[in-house]
Structures are given as C-alpha cells and as structure tokens.
Amino acid sequence: MKKACLRFPGQPPNLQNLPKGCAYQERCAYVSDRCCLERPMLKGFGDGRASACFREDGQ
C-alpha cells in the first residue's frame, strides 16, 4: 500500500531564484537556523523514496 506524500502549504520555490539553504524553509513547520544557512543533501532510502531534510537526521 502506497503512503501519501507529505504536502507543504503555499507556493513551491522559484527554481530560478532559490533561497540560500533549504528551498522549503519558508513553507516548513520544522525550519531551523541550519535550514536557512545550508542546503540538505538528498538521501535515498533504497525503496524509491528520498529525503533532503536535516530533520531526517534527527537534528
């Protein structure tokens, strides 16, 4: 059974003018100072899913 994708409120980021750090920082309820300074690396889970989020690290 497929799990529903996480949805973010608001508009997607402008790909021609991405902010410094995480592209979802203005839409994410879990944003931290680190998100505004660094872009998280995309990590695959080996089952077709991937995440680019510092929170996934437990931080």
N, CA and C atoms as an extended XYZ file, in Angstrom:
177
Properties=species:S:1:pos:R:3:atomname:S:1:resname:S:1:resid:I:1 pbc="F F F"
N         0.845       -1.183        0.000 N   MET     1
C         0.000        0.000        0.000 CA  MET     1
C         0.891        1.248        0.000 C   MET     1
N         0.632        2.156       -0.912 N   LYS     2
C         1.419        3.380       -1.003 CA  LYS     2
C         1.033        4.348        0.090 C   LYS     2
N         2.036        5.018        0.634 N   LYS     3
C         1.824        6.044        1.637 CA  LYS     3
C         1.677        7.393        0.936 C   LYS     3
N         0.816        8.259        1.439 N   ALA     4
C         0.608        9.570        0.838 CA  ALA     4
C         1.857       10.430        0.996 C   ALA     4
N         2.120       11.271        0.011 N   CYS     5
C         3.258       12.187        0.064 CA  CYS     5
C         2.959       13.330        1.032 C   CYS     5
N         4.003       13.825        1.666 N   LEU     6
C         3.883       14.983        2.537 CA  LEU     6
C         3.636       16.203        1.676 C   LEU     6
N         2.678       17.002        2.046 N   ARG     7
C         2.358       18.205        1.272 CA  ARG     7
C         2.703       19.439        2.091 C   ARG     7
N         3.265       20.433        1.408 N   PHE     8
C         3.636       21.687        2.045 CA  PHE     8
C         2.644       22.767        1.634 C   PHE     8
N         2.219       23.620        2.563 N   PRO     9
C         1.329       24.726        2.204 CA  PRO     9
C         2.075       25.776        1.396 C   PRO     9
N         1.359       26.620        0.696 N   GLY    10
C         1.975       27.714       -0.042 CA  GLY    10
C         2.449       27.310       -1.422 C   GLY    10
N         3.231       28.191       -2.010 N   GLN    11
C         3.725       28.002       -3.369 CA  GLN    11
C         5.092       27.326       -3.366 C   GLN    11
N         5.390       26.518       -4.395 N   PRO    12
C         6.718       25.919       -4.492 CA  PRO    12
C         7.781       26.997       -4.692 C   PRO    12
N         9.028       26.695       -4.363 N   PRO    13
C        10.090       27.698       -4.538 CA  PRO    13
C        10.337       28.004       -6.011 C   PRO    13
N        10.795       29.218       -6.268 N   ASN    14
C        11.158       29.642       -7.618 CA  ASN    14
C        12.494       28.989       -7.959 C   ASN    14
N        12.518       28.081       -8.905 N   LEU    15
C        13.730       27.346       -9.252 CA  LEU    15
C        14.809       28.223       -9.871 C   LEU    15
N        14.436       29.403      -10.366 N   GLN    16
C        15.415       30.323      -10.937 CA  GLN    16
C        15.988       31.264       -9.877 C   GLN    16
N        15.403       31.262       -8.684 N   ASN    17
C        15.863       32.158       -7.619 CA  ASN    17
C        15.699       31.459       -6.274 C   ASN    17
N        16.390       30.339       -6.093 N   LEU    18
C        16.285       29.578       -4.854 CA  LEU    18
C        16.946       30.330       -3.705 C   LEU    18
N        16.371       30.246       -2.504 N   PRO    19
C        16.994       30.890       -1.351 CA  PRO    19
C        18.257       30.136       -0.938 C   PRO    19
N        19.108       30.796       -0.184 N   LYS    20
C        20.258       30.114        0.399 CA  LYS    20
C        19.710       29.088        1.389 C   LYS    20
N        20.286       27.925        1.421 N   GLY    21
C        19.808       26.886        2.328 CA  GLY    21
C        18.722       26.046        1.681 C   GLY    21
N        17.841       25.519        2.485 N   CYS    22
C        16.772       24.637        2.011 CA  CYS    22
C        15.719       25.416        1.220 C   CYS    22
N        15.332       24.873        0.089 N   ALA    23
C        14.342       25.530       -0.765 CA  ALA    23
C        12.961       25.582       -0.120 C   ALA    23
N        12.709       24.732        0.879 N   TYR    24
C        11.395       24.684        1.527 CA  TYR    24
C        11.339       25.430        2.850 C   TYR    24
N        12.388       26.171        3.195 N   GLN    25
C        12.450       26.815        4.503 CA  GLN    25
C        11.284       27.750        4.801 C   GLN    25
N        10.735       28.412        3.805 N   GLU    26
C         9.629       29.345        4.044 CA  GLU    26
C         8.286       28.629        4.189 C   GLU    26
N         8.229       27.347        3.861 N   ARG    27
C         6.965       26.600        3.889 CA  ARG    27
C         6.949       25.503        4.946 C   ARG    27
N         8.063       25.252        5.604 N   CYS    28
C         8.192       24.106        6.503 CA  CYS    28
C         7.926       24.487        7.957 C   CYS    28
N         7.138       23.675        8.626 N   ALA    29
C         6.814       23.908       10.043 CA  ALA    29
C         7.989       23.573       10.954 C   ALA    29
N         8.999       22.879       10.446 N   TYR    30
C        10.133       22.427       11.260 CA  TYR    30
C        11.425       23.179       10.946 C   TYR    30
N        11.333       24.321       10.279 N   VAL    31
C        12.515       25.075        9.868 CA  VAL    31
C        13.369       25.453       11.083 C   VAL    31
N        14.692       25.387       10.884 N   SER    32
C        15.635       25.789       11.930 CA  SER    32
C        16.652       26.754       11.308 C   SER    32
N        17.509       27.319       12.143 N   ASP    33
C        18.542       28.225       11.635 CA  ASP    33
C        19.422       27.523       10.598 C   ASP    33
N        19.704       26.257       10.831 N   ARG    34
C        20.549       25.494        9.909 CA  ARG    34
C        19.924       25.427        8.514 C   ARG    34
N        18.615       25.309        8.456 N   CYS    35
C        17.906       25.236        7.171 CA  CYS    35
C        18.101       26.510        6.345 C   CYS    35
N        18.263       27.632        7.023 N   CYS    36
C        18.425       28.915        6.334 CA  CYS    36
C        19.853       29.143        5.858 C   CYS    36
N        20.794       28.337        6.360 N   LEU    37
C        22.201       28.519        6.019 CA  LEU    37
C        22.760       27.439        5.102 C   LEU    37
N        22.264       26.211        5.239 N   GLU    38
C        22.809       25.075        4.494 CA  GLU    38
C        21.716       24.379        3.691 C   GLU    38
N        22.084       23.845        2.555 N   ARG    39
C        21.147       23.049        1.765 CA  ARG    39
C        21.358       21.585        2.126 C   ARG    39
N        20.315       20.885        2.580 N   PRO    40
C        20.477       19.472        2.941 CA  PRO    40
C        20.714       18.604        1.711 C   PRO    40
N        21.487       17.545        1.887 N   MET    41
C        21.783       16.613        0.795 CA  MET    41
C        20.638       15.614        0.639 C   MET    41
N        20.365       15.235       -0.597 N   LEU    42
C        19.330       14.249       -0.886 CA  LEU    42
C        19.849       12.860       -0.514 C   LEU    42
N        19.056       12.141        0.276 N   LYS    43
C        19.427       10.785        0.706 CA  LYS    43
C        18.351        9.812        0.263 C   LYS    43
N        18.744        8.757       -0.409 N   GLY    44
C        17.814        7.728       -0.839 CA  GLY    44
C        17.623        6.679        0.240 C   GLY    44
N        16.441        6.090        0.284 N   PHE    45
C        16.126        5.044        1.249 CA  PHE    45
C        16.209        3.654        0.626 C   PHE    45
N        16.501        3.578       -0.677 N   GLY    46
C        16.652        2.298       -1.344 CA  GLY    46
C        15.361        1.653       -1.792 C   GLY    46
N        14.248        2.283       -1.527 N   ASP    47
C        12.954        1.724       -1.931 CA  ASP    47
C        12.201        2.689       -2.847 C   ASP    47
N        12.959        3.585       -3.492 N   GLY    48
C        12.348        4.553       -4.394 CA  GLY    48
C        12.013        5.878       -3.724 C   GLY    48
N        12.210        5.965       -2.409 N   ARG    49
C        11.929        7.215       -1.692 CA  ARG    49
C        13.237        7.926       -1.394 C   ARG    49
N        13.160        9.245       -1.244 N   ALA    50
C        14.327       10.044       -0.906 CA  ALA    50
C        13.891       11.234       -0.063 C   ALA    50
N        14.842       11.813        0.667 N   SER    51
C        14.568       12.960        1.511 CA  SER    51
C        15.780       13.875        1.521 C   SER    51
N        15.542       15.157        1.526 N   ALA    52
C        16.602       16.152        1.692 CA  ALA    52
C        16.177       17.044        2.840 C   ALA    52
N        16.453       16.587        4.059 N   CYS    53
C        16.000       17.308        5.237 CA  CYS    53
C        16.929       17.024        6.404 C   CYS    53
N        17.322       18.078        7.132 N   PHE    54
C        18.162       17.893        8.312 CA  PHE    54
C        17.396       17.182        9.419 C   PHE    54
N        16.111       17.360        9.469 N   ARG    55
C        15.286       16.718       10.496 CA  ARG    55
C        15.315       15.198       10.343 C   ARG    55
N        15.485       14.702        9.145 N   GLU    56
C        15.560       13.261        8.905 CA  GLU    56
C        16.749       12.669        9.662 C   GLU    56
N        17.778       13.495        9.908 N   ASP    57
C        18.952       13.071       10.675 CA  ASP    57
C        18.666       13.052       12.174 C   ASP    57
N        17.504       13.521       12.577 N   GLY    58
C        17.170       13.596       13.994 CA  GLY    58
C        17.667       14.879       14.639 C   GLY    58
N        18.044       15.854       13.811 N   GLN    59
C        18.561       17.126       14.347 CA  GLN    59
C        17.504       18.190       14.296 C   GLN    59
